[in-house]
């Protein structure tokens, strides 16, 4: 039996659906290409808390309603929160990007399609397995706005794809497709359009059928191997980002986005 804990509607930007031992977590702002504002980020954290705390839930599946996974952050809403230092988690919340403690202990699979920019790429990197539809367009495009990624891409893409592949996209802001994402290891499987969620659920069901304690111990062991090198980078993210947020280049990046033109950066 499927139990809907949050009915899908325009009023709810993140939906959750329980399916046996799985929690399906859906981005639900399709009219805005699932762009993340602060409210949506908060609701996503709440969904991850539900996954973490319920002993009956063994695996999460993150997906998006609509044609696109996400166009990225709603900078008009999120930008001021970052600049003021207000974009913080409470002690009981869980960061879906896995940058801030406490970390989740249960595995997650992510299904993406269409546009998957900035925080979308970082959500792929923060989950454990990524399934992409053949039409997915990826982009870590913060440098085009005078900013830097702050959801883990600066160290996780390096881990996943290697230095050259990571720098190729972090430093240029260029888009890449599902085939390239599969080549560099960001994506584990590419499927036909419309089948990405089905395939992610299949994998999650296989994970959920295994011994939960063994699965969580395996995940924790793997994470420990990466934790030390991640922590130093994670600690420096927000201080570096706040410096960028008040730069002239960041203001130019935002203005160029609004005016739909190429930015003219001055390095100040």
C-alpha positions, 0 to 999 in steps of 0.5 A, spaced: 500 500 500 502 507 498 501 512 503 501 519 501 504 523 507 504 530 503 499 530 497 502 533 491 500 540 490 502 547 488 502 549 495 507 543 497 514 544 494 516 538 496 512 531 496 513 525 500 510 518 498 511 512 502 512 505 498 513 499 503 520 501 506 522 507 501 520 514 501 519 517 495 521 525 495 519 529 490 521 536 487 514 539 486 515 546 483 514 545 476 512 551 473 518 554 476 523 549 473 523 546 480 528 552 482 529 552 489 527 557 494 529 557 502 522 554 503 523 549 498 530 547 501 527 547 508 521 542 506 527 538 503 531 537 509 524 535 513 523 530 508 530 527 509 529 527 517 523 523 516 527 518 512 532 518 517 528 517 523 523 512 521 526 505 522 521 502 517 524 506 512 530 503 509 532 507 502 530 514 499 528 516 492 529 523 490 526 525 483 522 531 480 515 533 478 515 536 471 519 536 465 526 538 469 529 536 475 531 543 477 533 550 474 538 551 480 537 556 486 532 562 486 537 567 487 533 572 488 530 569 494 536 564 496 542 570 495 540 575 501 539 569 506 546 567 504 549 574 504 546 575 511 548 568 514 541 566 515 541 560 510 543 555 516 540 548 519 537 547 525 540 542 530 535 537 528 535 538 521 539 534 515 542 537 510 540 534 503 547 536 500 550 533 506 555 538 507 553 540 514 552 535 520 549 531 522 549 526 516 544 521 514 545 514 515 541 511 510 542 510 502 538 514 497 537 514 489 536 520 485 532 520 478 533 526 474 531 529 467 531 535 463 535 541 466 539 539 472 543 545 474 547 548 480 544 545 486 541 539 481 548 537 480 550 537 487 544 533 489 546 528 484 553 528 487 550 528 495 546 522 493 549 515 493 546 512 486 544 517 480 539 515 474 539 520 468 534 520 463 537 521 456 535 528 455 538 531 462 542 537 461 547 538 467 551 544 468 555 547 474 554 554 472 555 558 478 562 561 475 557 565 470 554 569 475 560 571 479 559 565 484 562 558 486 558 552 488 557 551 495 553 544 495 559 540 495 561 540 488 568 543 489 570 537 492 565 531 490 565 532 483 573 532 484 572 525 487 567 522 482 570 525 476 577 526 477 581 533 477 581 534 469 574 532 468 571 536 474 575 542 472 573 542 465 566 543 468 567 547 474 571 552 471 567 553 465 560 553 467 559 549 460 553 544 460 554 537 459 549 531 457 547 525 460 552 521 456 558 525 458 555 525 465 555 517 465 562 517 462 565 522 468 561 518 473 556 523 475 551 518 473 551 511 474 545 509 469 542 513 463 535 510 461 530 513 456 526 519 458 520 517 462 523 511 465 528 514 470 524 514 476 522 507 475 529 505 474 531 509 481 525 505 485 527 498 482 534 500 485 532 502 491 527 496 492 533 492 491 537 496 497 531 496 501 531 488 501 538 487 504 539 487 511 538 494 513 544 494 518 549 492 513 547 497 508 548 502 513 554 500 516 557 499 508 555 506 507 558 509 513 565 505 512 565 508 505 564 515 507 569 515 513 574 514 507 572 520 504 570 524 510 577 527 512 578 531 505 571 533 505 571 536 511 576 542 510 573 544 504 566 544 507 568 548 512 571 553 508 565 554 503 560 559 506 566 564 508 568 564 501 561 564 498 559 570 502 566 574 500 563 573 493 556 575 494 558 582 496 563 582 490 562 587 484 562 581 479 557 577 483 552 583 482 554 583 475 553 576 474 546 577 477 544 583 473 547 579 466 542 573 468 536 578 469 538 582 463 539 575 459 546 578 456 553 575 457 557 578 463 562 583 463 567 581 469 572 585 472 575 581 477 573 585 483 
